[in-house]
């Protein structure tokens, strides 16, 4: 994997970049649709290409449990298994394991846990996580980390950070695929000094890219943005920077504003399945009665397949009728909105006008930038 930093915006920390992997080039900043179980819900790979997807995310924990990484390896790897010939990033499974609560037990060696599917007992260590991700064949693998809860005591978060650093070192030693990049994950809860400490430790170890984990877990927006700001200047400038799991459009804009390149979240597809659609003017609830006879598109400024061909009234009818097509069309629009937002941000950085782009983004929503 190689990363080229093409241009920096003159009025912010926003960056234009190019990330080259075994399965193709990615223009950054970029949003990665989440295909947790080797599928982005309701979308075919061809449709993902049409909405502008350059890279997708799959999940180590879920694919380890079902159908199993060894089976996927026998089937030719994750790309062939799911009919996707563009880049894939795999989450290490750390967040999913630690979200199991009482179903898991953490030790220095790794994590023992019970499957949320059938209650069977399993163990994942940094080495096992890397083994699974190498078998899956993702272009980018993530270090196994501990994601502390929020809120959490300072002493716990510090110990968690130190464990994450030790696990990161073990992941780097275990990682052996030359065609697969490995990213370290910055932890430290909502404590600025711990975030800086984690970022410095990971930069000293040295990884192909760096991610912020443990955000969007219940903290207030200003706190989230502060954590972005604390790490932006510490992480190596010539490496890709990734914020994991944040997904509101304004969070992506602020992440770009603070110098980050990669984002992922289930928000566009999960919201789509629940009837929430994103527009340049904010989110709308297609279930609302006001759309019953609305012949207009979801977003008058959107040129996606859905907005070109279907009315709000029809989408409301599909949703209220519980038709499968509702999830498909809603997901199509939301993913296009997210990926188009990234494209507009890239164009603004290239033109040196990201500050104006950010202001206009908020102005259309009737809001002011958060700072």
Number of C-alpha atoms within 10 A of each C-alpha: 18 15 19 15 15 12 15 17 19 14 13 16 19 27 26 24 24 18 18 16 20 17 18 15 17 19 19 27 31 29 27 23 26 24 21 19 19 22 18 19 18 18 18 15 15 11 12 19 14 13 19 17 23 22 25 22 25 26 21 28 25 20 23 20 16 13 12 16 24 15 17 22 17 12 14 13 18 24 20 13 15 16 13 20 15 19 22 27 25 26 24 26 24 23 18 15 26 20 13 14 11 9 15 17 15 15 9 10 13 20 19 17 21 18 17 13 9 8 10 10 12 12 16 23 21 26 20 16 28 27 20 25 31 22 20 30 24 26 25 23 28 27 32 28 31 28 25 24 17 15 12 11 11 14 9 14 23 20 14 19 26 19 18 26 25 16 23 28 18 17 26 19 12 15 20 14 15 8 14 19 21 25 27 33 30 32 29 30 29 21 17 17 14 21 23 20 19 25 27 17 18 23 17 10 12 17 21 19 25 25 25 23 24 26 25 18 16 11 14 10 13 11 15 21 17 14 21 23 19 18 25 19 14 15 22 18 13 13 19 27 28 25 26 18 20 21 19 15 21 17 17 25 23 20 26 30 23 21 26 31 27 23 25 20 19 19 20 26 27 16 18 26 21 15 22 20 23 23 20 18 15 15 13 15 16 25 19 12 11 12 20 16 13 15 12 16 20 25 22 11 11 17 15 20 14 22 19 14 10 15 20 22 21 19 26 23 18 19 20 14 10 12 12 12 13 23 23 18 20 28 26 24 25 24 26 24 24 26 20 20 20 25 18 15 27 24 15 19 28 17 12 18 17 27 19 11 17 19 13 16 21 18 14 13 13 10 12 13 13 10 6
